[in-house]
Amino acid sequence: MGKVSEQVLELVRPIAEQFGLEVLEVLYEKKYDGMNLTVVIDKDGGVTIDDCEKLHRAIDEPLDNLDPIEGAYILNVSSPGLDRPLKTERDYKRNVGKKISVKLYKPLNNKKTYEGVLTSYDDESFVILTKDGSVTFNKKDTAKVEPIIEF
């Protein structure tokens, strides 16, 4: 996380908590429309557009006062989305018992991609149940872990 993201996270986290929201991450990146500062939030039961709007209004002035960014930027407050990659403990907890996809940096048993049901996790690893049995992964070896959305 860069300096701007860290400063914004420190400022925004306590404000979000007042609304019962958790700040999952702060992204500061260049996009087609200029520099974007995106605050990704979540809460039990999911985030509504009203939650995003309330937090946006609440952090707009404090961000202007902090002034962590030179020049203009676009402020976005967003929910993580259904297909958000699993990154935090909360992400893993929310997906226990659900199908996930695992992409590895290097092959494990001659495969770089796995699909299965997330059965358990801890700080360093997680286990999925595939059609061929249980597979344990070290989190540091995974390029991307994401839910499989089935309709």
C-alpha positions in Angstrom: 0.0 0.0 0.0 1.4 3.4 -1.0 1.8 6.5 1.2 -1.4 8.1 -0.1 -3.5 5.0 0.5 -2.1 4.5 4.0 -2.8 8.1 5.0 -6.3 7.9 3.6 -7.0 4.6 5.3 -5.9 6.0 8.7 -8.2 9.0 8.2 -11.2 7.1 6.8 -11.3 4.0 8.9 -12.6 5.6 12.2 -15.2 7.6 10.2 -16.4 4.4 8.4 -16.6 2.6 11.8 -19.1 5.2 13.0 -21.5 4.1 10.3 -20.9 0.3 11.0 -18.7 0.0 7.9 -15.3 -1.7 7.5 -12.7 -0.3 5.1 -11.3 -3.2 3.2 -8.8 -1.3 1.1 -7.9 2.1 -0.3 -6.7 2.3 -3.9 -5.0 5.3 -5.5 -4.6 4.7 -9.2 -4.6 6.4 -12.6 -7.6 5.5 -14.8 -8.9 6.8 -18.1 -10.5 9.8 -16.3 -7.5 10.8 -14.2 -6.3 10.0 -10.7 -8.9 8.0 -8.7 -9.0 7.4 -5.0 -11.3 4.5 -4.2 -12.4 3.5 -0.7 -13.7 -0.1 -0.7 -16.1 -0.8 2.2 -18.1 -3.7 3.5 -20.5 -4.6 6.3 -22.5 -7.6 7.5 -25.4 -8.0 5.2 -23.7 -6.1 2.4 -23.2 -2.5 1.4 -26.0 -0.3 -0.1 -25.7 2.7 -2.3 -26.8 4.8 0.7 -23.8 3.5 2.7 -21.5 4.5 -0.1 -23.1 7.9 -0.4 -23.1 8.6 3.4 -19.4 7.7 3.7 -18.5 9.7 0.6 -20.1 12.8 2.1 -18.6 12.2 5.5 -15.0 11.9 4.2 -15.0 14.5 1.5 -14.2 17.5 3.8 -11.7 15.6 6.0 -9.8 14.5 2.9 -9.7 18.0 1.6 -8.2 19.1 5.0 -5.7 16.2 5.0 -4.8 17.0 1.4 -2.7 13.9 0.8 -2.9 14.3 -3.0 -1.4 17.0 -5.1 -3.8 18.1 -7.8 -7.2 16.9 -8.6 -8.6 13.4 -8.1 -11.9 11.6 -8.3 -13.2 10.1 -5.0 -15.1 6.8 -5.2 -16.6 4.8 -2.4 -17.5 1.3 -3.4 -18.6 -2.1 -2.2 -16.3 -5.0 -2.8 -18.6 -6.7 -5.3 -19.7 -10.3 -5.5 -16.6 -11.4 -7.3 -14.0 -9.7 -5.1 -10.9 -11.8 -4.8 -10.3 -13.3 -1.3 -7.7 -11.1 0.4 -8.7 -10.6 4.1 -9.7 -13.0 6.9 -13.3 -11.7 6.5 -13.2 -12.6 2.8 -12.2 -16.2 3.6 -14.7 -16.4 6.5 -17.6 -15.3 4.2 -16.7 -17.9 1.6 -16.3 -21.0 3.8 -18.6 -23.7 2.3 -18.7 -22.0 -1.1 -17.0 -22.7 -4.4 -13.9 -20.8 -5.1 -11.2 -20.7 -7.9 -7.5 -20.8 -7.0 -4.8 -19.6 -9.4 -1.2 -20.4 -8.5 2.0 -18.7 -9.4 3.6 -22.1 -10.0 2.1 -25.5 -10.5 1.1 -27.8 -7.7 0.8 -31.4 -8.8 1.2 -30.2 -12.4 -1.8 -27.8 -12.2 -1.9 -24.0 -11.7 -5.7 -23.7 -11.4 -8.1 -25.4 -9.0 -11.8 -25.2 -8.2 -13.5 -26.5 -5.1 -15.4 -25.7 -1.9 -13.5 -23.7 0.7 -13.5 -25.9 3.8 -11.1 -24.1 6.2 -8.4 -21.4 6.4 -5.9 -19.9 8.8 -3.5 -17.0 8.6 -1.1 -18.8 6.2 -3.1 -21.4 4.3 -6.5 -22.7 3.3 -8.1 -26.0 2.2 -10.6 -26.7 -0.6 -12.4 -29.8 -1.4 -12.2 -30.7 -5.1 -13.7 -33.6 -7.0 -10.4 -35.4 -6.4 -10.1 -34.7 -2.7 -8.8 -32.0 -0.3 -6.0 -29.7 -1.4 -4.1 -27.3 0.9 -2.6 -24.1 -0.4 -0.2 -21.6 1.2 -1.7 -18.2 0.7 1.6 -16.8 -0.4 1.7 -19.2 -3.4 -1.6 -18.0 -4.8 -1.9 -15.5 -7.6 -5.6 -15.1 -7.2 -8.3 -16.7 -5.1 -11.9 -15.7 -6.0 -15.5 -16.9 -5.5 -17.2 -18.8 -8.2 -20.6 -17.0 -8.8 -23.3 -19.5 -9.8 -26.8 -18.3 -10.8 
